[in-house]
């Protein structure tokens, strides 16, 4: 792409973006697990069985999510699948559980963080004014995290981004060190673990370790966060999941026995993982491991806060919560929900303490409700597929999904049975309360308009830890470093060359003029092809073989073009660069923006300082790709943005008004001057006329949309708007799924 994409490019980036929660789980799950089995006197009997059951669950749930990632590519993951298969009630249930889970993630991560800090600074375990110092630490760090997260995802990403990489490195160092020092030892599987009274301890240990699964759903949310077609994105998301879960599984199997043998669970002052690091690693590396653990737990807390922000914006757009709870702050995020989360966490630390064990099983309970709902939704869909087209592959996937559904459902019952009196009962209180709250506000506010519903889907597709992937985010940078300007011997080329020079000068970009003609033609003498220093620009003659558009695309790709500036609708035999068909072909071929100079455009001086930029939107995700480009141009030129939607029916007027108002409010929070227009009856005719009426200096639009714009494809509406327009049209390509 010619622009700077904030999407994830590969599976490693995805693992680092979403893997903080599950990757950090080995740091804190062994303590509660070992306390249980040691107290029961069944360490040798049940240890291996519980771990192998967890590995078995990880395997089948991960494979189940392979299907989810293929089906649901908008980022809503298991929640989206549950809604599609079970209906609206599933949205309210999953939203309620998700709210509880994000808060519990914050609680567990903060509690584990202060435990790790107390491992190295024992004074945190002392008491001051009736509370342990670690409680004060947890509250201070919670408030700091909330403040930092509410300053926007870019700030949070810079602060917490490297943490997951550091913990993955630490875990693999531990794995390799254990193998080198102790040999390759896997936990045994003793069938006596399932005899008589032993089975309760075995399943109890299983329930305590299951927190390793808490972050699996985030990888389904990450599908929409990658660059590329849907199939490639789902593959990358699954590979990211595998990177994290393989690392976690290997840690459980190889480092687990070392933790069992080298740590003393009776030592309340130092966690069992820290004890094991101290026993295996040099002191400096063990201390570095503690810092890595603190960093990744802080990152996991921040991720839960970011997730909560996006959840409430989505719930606001769906009319499940009042608008003030999802109101976007000046940093582009919903700030209030995070303060609610930090407040709940601080109160919990004061009342219930800062031991992660207090919140751990409750934390896993909600996760497995969601996982089991996803499992049965996937099973329902696979049964439908099997009826439609029976195959061995479909049967195998169906069987695996049923196993995963049974495992997650069984784990849910085990967790609730084990910890019902210790807090799991609260789900039967909080979830119905949240369900009623969501239903009440939906009734009071009414169903969302079509545009609001589309906005909610757009947002749901981007619930990840880096909200730069949100289509409405206006902080993404569009850097113009290289411009390609195809020219020929026509008057239109004179104008397009002048525009290209203006933009190159404004952005200090390198400008490449290209042609298929010999530039000793007399007509080229009319082109002013000198830069600001008076030096002539070089004109690159493209190879004559093949199509002109393919040659331009190849050159632009080779030179990493950020923008192609081209005129259209040339005349005469020599006009083989700026003909309409060539311009359309270039827009079809390239994946970087194209600024098309229409034949009616005369005012090249207006490009020196454009004052009004018109953006054509239809409420769809593709059309919104133009927003960030227009926003950055508005900042560069200090211009006003006019958002335009053309309704095709009278019923769409209010929907588009509500939709554009929502976009306008967000962009104004970013310091941009924005107006909205909902007018016209037909995009082809209305866009150029309305652009002229509002004195627009440039039109921004995407090459494909939906609804009234569903024919916005190269050679159709875009092409006709260009021909009718009196100002340049900035065409943003849509990445095909």
C-alpha positions in Angstrom: 0.0 0.0 0.0 1.1 3.5 -0.6 -0.2 4.8 2.7 1.1 3.9 6.1 -1.1 1.1 7.3 -1.7 0.5 10.9 -3.2 -2.9 10.2 -1.3 -6.0 11.4 0.9 -7.4 8.6 1.8 -10.8 9.8 1.1 -13.5 12.4 4.0 -12.4 14.7 2.6 -8.9 14.9 -0.8 -10.4 15.7 0.7 -12.6 18.5 2.3 -9.6 20.1 -0.8 -7.4 19.7 -3.3 -9.9 21.3 -1.2 -12.5 23.2 -0.4 -10.6 26.4 -3.3 -12.2 28.4 -2.7 -15.9 27.6 1.1 -15.5 27.4 1.2 -14.1 31.0 -1.1 -16.9 32.4 1.8 -19.3 33.3 3.1 -16.6 35.7 0.1 -17.0 38.0 -1.9 -20.2 37.4 0.6 -22.6 39.0 0.3 -21.0 42.5 -3.4 -21.7 43.1 -3.1 -25.1 41.3 -0.2 -26.3 43.4 -1.8 -25.1 46.7 -4.8 -27.3 45.9 -3.0 -30.5 45.0 -0.3 -30.1 47.8 -3.0 -29.5 50.4 -4.8 -32.6 49.2 -1.7 -34.6 49.3 -2.2 -35.7 45.7 0.7 -33.8 44.0 2.1 -36.9 42.3 -1.3 -38.4 41.5 -3.2 -35.5 40.0 -0.5 -33.0 38.8 0.0 -34.5 35.3 -3.6 -35.4 34.7 -4.8 -31.8 35.3 -2.2 -30.4 33.0 -2.8 -32.9 30.2 -6.6 -32.2 30.4 -5.8 -28.5 29.9 -3.5 -29.2 26.9 -6.3 -31.4 25.4 -8.8 -28.5 25.9 -6.4 -25.9 24.4 -5.9 -28.2 21.3 -9.6 -28.7 20.5 -10.7 -25.1 21.4 -8.0 -23.7 19.2 -9.1 -25.9 16.3 -12.7 -24.9 16.9 -11.6 -21.3 16.5 -10.1 -22.1 13.2 -13.6 -22.4 11.9 -14.8 -19.3 13.7 -12.0 -17.3 12.1 -13.0 -18.5 8.7 -16.7 -17.7 9.1 -16.5 -14.4 11.1 -14.0 -12.1 9.5 -15.4 -8.7 10.7 -13.7 -9.1 14.1 -16.8 -9.9 16.2 -15.5 -13.4 16.6 -17.4 -15.9 18.8 -19.9 -13.1 19.8 -20.7 -12.5 16.2 -21.2 -16.2 15.5 -23.4 -16.6 18.6 -25.5 -13.6 17.5 -25.9 -15.1 14.0 -26.8 -18.6 15.3 -28.8 -17.8 18.5 -30.3 -14.3 18.0 -30.3 -11.0 19.9 -30.5 -12.5 23.4 -27.0 -13.8 22.8 -25.7 -10.3 22.2 -27.0 -9.1 25.6 -25.6 -12.2 27.4 -22.2 -12.0 25.7 -22.0 -8.2 26.2 -22.8 -8.6 29.9 -20.2 -11.4 30.3 -17.7 -9.5 28.3 -18.0 -6.5 30.5 -17.5 -8.7 33.6 -14.6 -10.4 31.9 -12.8 -7.3 30.9 -13.1 -6.1 34.5 -11.9 -9.4 35.9 -9.0 -9.4 33.4 -8.0 -6.0 34.8 -8.3 -7.4 38.4 -6.4 -10.6 37.8 -3.6 -8.9 35.9 -3.2 -6.1 38.4 -3.3 -8.6 41.3 -0.6 -10.8 39.6 1.4 -7.6 38.9 1.6 -6.5 42.5 2.4 -10.1 43.5 5.4 -10.1 41.1 6.5 -6.7 42.4 6.2 -7.9 46.0 8.4 -10.9 45.1 11.3 -8.5 44.7 10.2 -5.8 47.2 8.8 -7.6 50.3 7.9 -4.2 51.9 4.8 -4.2 49.7 3.4 -7.0 51.9 3.6 -4.7 55.0 0.5 -3.0 56.3 -0.1 0.8 56.5 -3.3 2.3 57.7 -5.2 -1.1 57.8 -4.3 -2.0 54.2 -1.3 -3.7 52.7 1.1 -1.6 50.7 0.4 -3.8 47.7 -3.2 -2.6 47.8 -2.1 1.0 47.5 0.2 0.0 44.7 -2.6 -1.8 42.9 -4.9 1.2 43.1 -2.2 3.7 42.0 -1.2 1.5 39.0 -4.9 1.0 38.1 -5.5 4.7 38.1 -2.3 5.3 36.1 -3.3 2.7 33.5 -6.8 4.1 33.1 -5.3 7.6 32.6 -2.8 6.3 30.0 -5.3 4.2 28.1 -7.7 7.1 27.9 -5.0 9.1 26.2 -5.5 7.0 23.1 -4.4 3.6 21.7 -1.2 5.0 20.1 0.0 6.1 23.5 -1.0 2.8 25.1 0.6 0.8 22.3 3.9 2.7 22.7 3.8 2.1 26.5 2.8 -1.5 26.5 3.6 -2.9 23.1 7.0 -4.6 23.7 5.7 -6.4 26.8 4.3 -9.5 25.1 7.5 -10.0 23.1 9.5 -9.9 26.3 7.3 -12.5 28.0 7.4 -14.8 25.1 11.2 -14.6 25.1 11.2 -15.3 28.8 9.0 -18.3 28.5 11.2 -19.9 25.8 14.3 -19.1 27.8 12.6 -21.0 30.7 11.7 -23.9 28.4 15.2 -24.2 26.9 16.8 -23.8 30.4 14.7 -26.6 31.9 15.5 -29.0 29.0 19.3 -28.2 29.3 19.4 -28.5 33.1 16.8 -31.1 33.8 16.3 -33.0 30.6 13.1 -33.4 28.6 10.5 -34.4 31.2 6.8 -34.3 30.5 4.1 -34.7 33.3 2.9 -38.2 33.7 -0.7 -39.2 33.3 -1.9 -41.2 36.3 -5.3 -42.8 35.8 -5.6 -42.9 39.6 -6.3 -39.2 39.3 -9.8 -40.1 38.3 -10.5 -42.6 41.2 -12.6 -42.0 44.2 -11.9 -38.7 46.0 -9.0 -38.0 43.7 -11.2 -36.9 40.8 -12.4 -33.8 42.6 -8.9 -32.6 43.1 -8.0 -33.4 39.5 -10.9 -31.4 38.1 -10.3 -28.7 40.7 -6.7 -28.3 39.5 -7.9 -28.4 35.9 -10.3 -25.5 36.7 -7.5 -23.4 38.2 -5.2 -23.8 35.2 -7.8 -23.0 32.7 -7.0 -19.3 32.9 -4.5 -20.1 30.1 -7.5 -20.1 27.7 -8.7 -16.6 28.7 -7.2 -14.8 25.7 -8.2 -17.1 22.9 -11.3 -15.0 21.9 -9.1 -11.9 21.2 -7.5 -13.7 18.2 -10.9 -14.1 16.6 -11.4 -10.3 17.2 -8.0 -9.7 15.5 -9.1 -11.2 12.1 -10.3 -7.8 10.9 -7.0 -6.2 12.1 -4.8 -7.7 9.4 -4.0 -6.5 6.0 -5.2 -8.6 3.0 -8.2 -10.6 1.9 -10.5 -12.4 4.3 -8.9 -15.8 3.8 -5.4 -14.5 4.4 -6.5 -12.6 7.4 -8.1 -15.6 9.0 -5.0 -17.6 8.4 -2.8 -15.0 10.0 -5.1 -14.8 13.0 -5.0 -18.5 13.5 -1.2 -18.6 13.1 -1.0 -15.8 15.8 -3.1 -17.9 18.1 -0.8 -20.9 17.5 2.3 -18.9 18.3 0.8 -18.0 21.7 -0.9 -21.3 22.6 2.0 -23.4 21.6 4.3 -21.3 23.8 1.8 -21.5 26.7 1.3 -25.2 26.2 5.0 -25.9 26.0 5.5 -23.9 29.2 2.8 -25.9 31.0 4.3 -29.3 29.9 8.0 -28.6 30.2 8.4 -25.8 32.8 5.4 -27.1 34.9 7.3 -30.1 36.3 10.2 -27.8 37.2 7.9 -25.5 39.1 6.4 -28.5 40.9 9.9 -29.7 42.0 11.7 -26.4 42.6 9.2 -24.2 44.3 7.7 -24.2 47.8 4.0 -23.5 47.7 4.1 -22.7 51.5 6.2 -19.7 50.8 3.6 -16.9 50.8 6.2 -14.2 50.2 7.4 -15.2 46.7 5.3 -16.7 43.9 6.2 -20.2 42.7 7.1 -18.9 39.2 9.6 -16.4 40.7 11.0 -19.2 42.9 11.6 -21.3 39.8 13.2 -18.5 37.9 15.5 -17.9 40.8 16.5 -21.6 40.9 17.1 -21.9 37.1 18.3 -18.6 35.8 21.2 -16.2 36.7 20.1 -13.6 39.2 20.2 -10.8 36.7 18.1 -12.7 34.2 15.6 -13.7 36.9 15.2 -10.1 37.8 14.7 -9.2 34.2 12.1 -11.9 34.0 10.2 -10.2 36.9 10.3 -6.9 35.0 9.0 -8.7 31.8 6.2 -10.2 33.9 5.2 -6.9 35.4 5.2 -5.3 31.9 3.1 -7.9 30.3 0.6 -8.0 33.1 0.3 -4.2 32.8 -0.2 -4.7 29.1 -3.0 -7.2 29.7 -4.7 -4.7 32.1 -4.4 -2.0 29.4 -5.8 -4.4 26.8 -8.9 -5.1 28.9 -9.4 -1.4 29.2 -9.1 -0.8 25.5 -11.5 -3.6 24.9 -14.0 -2.1 27.3 -13.8 1.3 25.4 -14.7 -0.4 22.1 -17.4 -2.5 23.7 -19.2 0.6 25.1 -18.9 2.5 21.8 -20.5 -0.5 20.1 -23.2 -0.8 22.7 -23.9 2.9 22.4 -24.4 2.6 18.6 -26.7 -0.4 19.2 -28.7 1.6 21.8 -27.9 -0.8 24.6 -26.4 1.9 26.9 -26.9 5.7 27.1 -24.8 7.7 24.8 -22.7 9.4 27.4 -21.1 6.0 28.4 -19.8 5.6 24.8 -18.9 9.3 24.2 -15.6 9.6 22.5 -13.0 11.9 24.1 -10.5 14.1 22.4 -8.0 11.2 22.1 -10.5 9.2 20.1 -11.6 6.7 22.7 -14.6 6.2 25.1 -13.0 7.4 28.4 -15.8 6.9 31.0 -16.0 3.0 30.9 -12.3 2.7 31.8 -12.7 4.9 34.9 -15.7 2.7 35.9 -13.4 -0.3 35.5 -10.6 1.2 37.5 -13.1 2.3 40.2 -14.5 -1.2 40.5 -11.0 -2.7 40.6 -9.8 -0.3 43.3 -12.9 -1.1 45.5 -12.4 -4.8 45.0 -8.7 -4.5 46.0 -9.7 -2.7 49.2 -12.5 -5.1 50.1 -11.2 -8.5 48.9 -7.5 -8.0 48.7 -4.9 -8.3 45.9 -4.3 -12.0 45.6 -4.9 -13.2 42.1 -6.3 -16.5 43.4 -9.3 -14.5 44.8 -10.4 -13.6 41.2 -8.8 -16.4 39.1 -11.6 -19.0 39.0 -14.3 -16.4 38.7 -12.2 -15.0 35.8 -12.1 -18.3 34.0 -15.8 -19.0 34.6 -17.1 -16.2 32.3 -14.5 -17.0 29.7 -15.8 -20.6 29.5 -19.4 -19.5 29.3 -18.4 -17.5 26.2 -16.3 -20.3 24.8 -19.1 -22.8 25.3 -21.6 -20.6 23.6 -19.2 -20.1 20.7 -18.7 -23.9 20.5 -22.4 -24.8 20.3 -23.0 -22.0 17.8 -20.2 -23.4 15.7 -21.7 -26.9 16.1 -25.1 -25.7 15.0 -23.6 -24.2 11.9 -21.5 -27.2 11.1 -24.6 -29.5 11.4 -26.2 -27.3 8.8 -23.1 -27.6 6.5 -23.1 -31.3 7.0 -26.7 -31.6 5.9 -26.1 -29.5 2.9 -22.8 -31.2 1.8 -21.6 -34.2 3.6 -17.9 -34.9 3.5 -15.2 -36.5 5.6 -13.6 -33.2 6.3 -16.9 -31.7 7.5 -17.5 -34.7 9.7 -14.0 -34.5 11.2 -14.4 -30.7 11.9 -17.9 -31.3 13.4 -16.6 -34.0 15.7 -13.7 -31.8 16.9 -16.0 -28.9 17.5 -18.5 -31.1 19.5 -15.5 -32.2 21.6 -14.5 -28.6 22.2 -18.0 -27.6 23.0 -18.3 -30.5 25.5 -15.0 -29.6 27.1 -15.8 -25.9 27.5 -19.3 -26.6 28.8 -17.9 -29.2 31.2 -15.2 -26.8 32.3 -17.9 -24.1 33.0 -19.8 -26.5 35.2 -16.6 -27.6 37.0 -15.6 -24.0 37.7 -19.0 -23.0 39.0 -19.2 -26.1 41.2 -15.7 -25.5 42.5 -16.0 -21.8 43.2 -19.7 -21.2 43.5 -19.6 -20.0 47.1 -16.3 -18.1 46.5 -17.7 -15.7 44.0 -19.0 -17.6 41.0 -22.5 -17.1 42.2 -22.2 -13.4 41.3 -22.7 -14.2 37.6 -26.2 -15.1 38.5 -26.6 -11.6 39.9 -24.6 -9.4 37.5 -25.5 -11.0 34.2 -29.3 -10.7 34.7 -28.8 -7.2 35.9 -26.8 -6.2 32.9 -29.2 -8.1 30.6 -32.1 -6.0 32.0 -30.1 -2.8 31.8 -29.3 -3.4 28.1 -32.9 -4.3 27.3 -34.3 -1.3 29.1 -32.1 1.2 27.3 -32.8 -0.5 24.0 -36.5 -0.1 24.7 -36.1 3.6 25.8 -33.8 4.5 22.9 -35.4 2.4 20.3 -33.7 0.3 17.6 -30.6 1.9 16.0 -31.0 3.3 12.5 -29.5 1.4 9.6 -26.5 3.7 9.5 -25.9 3.3 13.2 -26.1 -0.4 12.9 -23.6 -0.3 10.1 -21.3 1.9 12.3 -21.6 -0.7 15.1 -20.6 -3.5 12.8 -17.7 -1.4 11.6 -16.5 -0.8 15.1 -17.0 -4.5 16.1 -14.7 -5.4 13.3 -11.9 -3.5 15.0 -12.1 -4.4 18.7 -8.4 -5.0 19.2 -5.7 -3.5 21.4 -4.6 -1.0 18.9 -7.6 1.2 17.9 -5.5 2.7 15.0 -7.2 -0.1 13.0 -10.6 1.6 13.6 -11.8 3.0 10.3 -12.8 6.2 12.0 -9.4 6.8 13.6 -8.0 10.1 12.3 -4.5 9.8 13.7 -3.2 7.3 11.1 -0.5 9.0 9.1 -0.8 9.3 5.3 2.8 10.0 4.2 3.4 11.1 0.7 7.0 10.4 -0.1 6.8 9.2 -3.7 4.4 10.5 -6.4 4.0 9.0 -9.8 2.5 11.3 -12.5 1.7 9.7 -15.9 1.7 12.4 -18.6 1.3 12.7 -22.4 1.2 15.5 -24.9 -2.2 17.0 -24.0 -3.5 20.1 -22.2 -4.8 17.9 -19.5 -1.3 16.7 -18.7 -0.2 20.3 -18.2 -2.8 20.7 -15.5 -2.1 17.3 -13.8 1.7 18.0 -13.9 1.1 21.3 -12.2 -1.0 19.6 -9.5 1.6 16.9 -9.0 4.3 19.5 -8.5 2.2 21.5 -6.0 1.6 18.3 -3.9 5.3 17.2 -4.2 6.4 20.7 -3.0 3.9 20.7 -0.1 4.9 17.2 1.1 8.6 17.4 0.1 8.0 14.3 -1.9 9.9 12.8 -4.8 8.1 13.2 -8.1 8.3 10.7 -11.0 6.9 11.7 -14.3 6.3 8.7 -16.6 5.1 8.4 -20.2 5.0 6.0 -23.1 5.9 8.7 -25.5 9.3 10.0 -26.6 9.7 13.2 -24.6 11.3 15.0 -27.5 7.8 15.6 -28.8 7.1 19.3 -29.3 4.1 19.1 -27.1 6.2 18.3 -24.1 7.8 21.7 -24.4 4.6 23.2 -23.1 4.9 21.3 -19.8 6.7 23.1 -17.1 8.7 20.1 -15.7 11.1 22.0 -13.4 11.2 21.6 -9.6 11.3 24.4 -7.1 15.1 24.8 -7.6 14.7 25.1 -11.4 16.1 21.6 -12.0 14.4 19.6 -14.7 12.4 16.5 -13.6 13.4 13.3 -15.3 10.7 11.8 -17.5 10.8 8.0 -17.3 9.7 6.3 -20.6 7.8 3.2 -19.8 8.4 0.0 -21.9 6.1 -0.1 -24.9 5.1 -3.8 -24.4 1.9 -4.6 -22.6 -0.9 -2.2 -21.5 -0.1 1.3 -20.4 -2.0 0.8 -17.1 0.0 -2.3 -16.2 3.2 -0.5 -17.0 2.2 2.5 -14.7 1.2 0.1 -12.0 4.4 -1.8 -12.2 6.5 1.4 -12.0 4.4 2.7 -9.1 4.8 -0.5 -7.2 8.5 -0.7 -7.8 9.0 2.9 -6.7 6.7 2.5 -3.6 4.3 5.2 -4.8 2.1 6.8 -2.2 0.0 8.6 -4.7 -0.6 8.6 -8.5 -1.7 11.9 -10.0 -3.2 11.5 -13.5 -5.4 13.5 -15.8 -8.2 11.8 -17.7 -10.1 11.9 -21.0 -7.3 13.1 -23.3 -7.9 13.7 -27.0 -6.0 12.8 -30.1 -3.8 10.0 -31.3 -1.0 10.8 -28.8 -3.3 10.8 -25.8 -2.5 7.3 -24.8 -1.8 8.1 -21.1 -4.7 10.2 -20.0 -7.4 8.5 -21.9 -10.4 7.6 -19.8 -9.9 3.8 -20.3 -6.2 4.1 -19.2 -7.1 6.1 -16.1 -9.8 3.6 -15.2 -7.4 0.8 -15.8 -4.8 2.3 -13.5 -7.4 2.7 -10.7 -8.3 -0.9 -11.2 -4.7 -2.1 -11.2 -3.1 -0.1 -8.3 -3.6 -0.4 -4.6 -2.5 3.1 -3.7 -4.7 6.2 -3.9 -5.1 7.9 -7.3 -5.8 11.7 -7.6 -7.7 12.1 -10.9 -7.6 15.4 -12.6 -10.9 15.8 -14.5 -11.1 17.5 -17.9 -13.2 20.3 -16.4 -10.6 21.2 -13.8 -9.0 24.6 -14.5 -7.9 26.1 -11.2 -4.6 24.5 -10.6 -3.6 27.3 -8.2 -6.4 26.2 -5.9 -4.4 23.1 -5.2 -1.8 25.2 -3.5 -4.1 25.7 -0.5 -7.4 23.8 -0.8 -9.9 25.0 1.8 -12.8 22.5 1.5 -12.6 18.7 1.1 -15.8 16.8 0.3 -15.9 13.1 1.4 -18.7 10.9 -0.1 -19.9 8.3 2.4 -22.7 5.8 2.4 -22.3 4.3 5.9 -20.4 1.2 4.6 -17.0 0.1 5.7 -15.5 0.5 2.2 -16.6 4.1 1.8 -15.1 5.0 5.2 -11.6 4.2 3.9 -11.5 7.7 2.5 -12.0 9.3 5.9 -8.4 9.0 7.2 -6.9 10.3 3.9 -9.3 13.3 3.9 -8.5 14.0 7.6 -4.8 14.0 7.1 -5.2 16.2 4.0 -7.4 18.6 6.1 -4.7 18.8 8.7 -2.0 19.4 6.2 -3.9 22.2 4.4 -5.9 23.4 7.4 -9.0 22.7 5.4 -12.6 22.0 6.3 -14.2 18.6 5.7 -17.7 18.2 4.3 -19.3 14.8 4.7 -21.8 13.9 2.0 -24.3 11.1 1.8 -26.8 10.9 -1.1 -30.0 9.1 -0.1 -31.7 7.0 -2.7 -35.0 6.9 -0.8 -36.7 9.4 1.5 -36.4 6.8 4.3 -32.6 7.0 4.2 -32.5 10.8 4.9 -32.7 10.5 8.7 -30.5 7.4 8.8 -27.8 9.2 6.9 -28.2 12.3 9.0 -27.7 10.3 12.2 -24.8 8.4 10.7 -22.9 11.5 9.5 -23.6 13.3 12.7 -21.9 10.5 14.6 -18.9 10.6 12.3 -18.9 14.4 12.5 -18.8 14.4 16.3 -15.9 12.0 16.4 -13.9 14.0 13.9 -14.5 17.2 15.7 -13.1 15.6 18.8 -9.9 15.3 16.8 -9.8 19.1 16.2 -11.2 19.0 12.6 -13.8 21.4 11.2 -16.6 19.3 9.8 -20.0 19.9 8.1 -22.5 17.4 6.9 -24.7 17.3 3.8 -27.5 14.8 3.2 -29.0 15.7 -0.2 -29.5 14.7 -3.7 -31.2 11.7 -5.2 -28.6 10.0 -7.3 -24.9 9.9 -6.6 -23.6 10.3 -10.2 -25.4 13.6 -10.7 -25.5 14.8 -7.1 -21.9 14.5 -6.0 -20.3 16.9 -8.5 -23.2 19.4 -8.1 -23.1 19.4 -4.3 -19.3 19.6 -4.5 -19.6 22.8 -6.5 -22.3 24.2 -4.2 -20.1 23.9 -1.2 -17.0 25.2 -3.0 -15.1 21.9 -2.5 -11.6 21.9 -3.8 -11.3 18.1 -3.9 -13.6 15.1 -3.7 -12.7 12.0 -1.7 -14.4 8.7 -2.5 -13.7 4.9 -2.4 -13.8 2.7 -5.4 -16.6 0.5 -4.1 -19.5 0.9 -1.7 -22.9 -0.5 -1.0 -26.6 0.5 -0.9 -27.0 3.7 -3.0 -23.3 3.5 -3.7 -23.0 -0.2 -4.4 -22.2 0.6 -8.0 -19.2 2.8 -7.0 -16.7 0.8 -9.0 -14.1 1.9 -11.4 -15.7 2.6 -14.8 -19.1 3.4 -13.3 -19.9 6.0 -10.7 -16.3 7.0 -9.9 -15.5 7.4 -13.6 -18.7 9.4 -14.2 -18.2 11.6 -11.2 -14.7 12.4 -12.5 -16.0 13.3 -15.9 -18.7 15.6 -14.4 -16.5 17.1 -11.6 -14.8 20.4 -11.8 -12.3 19.6 -9.1 -9.8 16.7 -8.6 -11.2 13.4 -7.3 -9.1 11.5 -4.7 -9.9 7.9 -5.3 -9.1 5.5 -2.4 -8.9 1.8 -3.4 -10.9 -0.8 -1.6 -8.9 -3.9 -0.5 -10.9 -6.8 -1.8 -11.8 -9.6 0.6 
